[in-house]
Amino acid sequence: MTARPRGVLLVLAKQPAPGRVKTRMVPPLSPQQACDLYCEMLQDVLITTSRIAVELGLAPILAVHPPRAASALARSAPTEFRIVPQRGADLGERMEWAIREAAASGADRILLRGSDSPILDREQIEAALRCLDDVDLVLSPDLGSGYNLLGVRKPTPGLFDHPMSSRTVLEDTLANAAALGIRAVVQRASFDIDTASDLDRLAAARASGCGASVAELCPRTLSFLDTEGLWP
């Protein structure tokens, strides 16, 4: 008999298309280079997430936007993933939908991560999972004032009723959590790859003592940047 998963680890991803992904990196990258970089990051994120989910006893889900792209991304995703289309008019609605969808399957530990943070590792994901034993919401900030990992125990209507593309996303989510009586904890910060300056952070992480783990987490991303000569 197959053991019931401890919870869900869900990746929110976009359809790779020039001019639709990594637009804040254009320039200096071209729209095609930005799209190609996103494709490599997404593959790194999916492979790493699949492995971590298996190790932690979580069910991996890939939620795709727009919905029509779900079948195309399913062909390149690791087979462990269940592929679902995202539903909702904006990111906040789509995140709330993803949480409801996971909870409807019986999950009571629901972790959401983006596809822009290729060095998000098992340590951070496992720490977030442990936090949900004691709190209702856990957030791992990125350095752009948002967050790249979120964990909840159940659906949270109203939690994302604020703009999701502002520099106060983290503070707004925490304020909504407090107003809703949701116990929350904030983990250590990491960074997303959203702008050309974020490549400096990735290069620094690679060159530091954690370089070996960075190489393991995002080999395709690093290889693409090396081959294309796109480092700042």
Secondary structure, DSSP 8 states (H G I E B T S, - for coil): -----SEEEEEEEE---TTTSSGGGTTTS-HHHHHHHHHHHHHHHHHHHHHHHHHHTEEEEEEEESGGGHHHHHTTS-TT-EEEE--SSSHHHHHHHHHHHHHHTT-S-EEEE-SS-TT--HHHHHHHHHHTTT-SEEEEEBTTSSEEEEEESS--TTTT-S-SSSTTHHHHHHHHHHHTT--EEE---B----SHHHHHHHHHHHHSTTHHHHHHH-HHHHHHHHHHT---
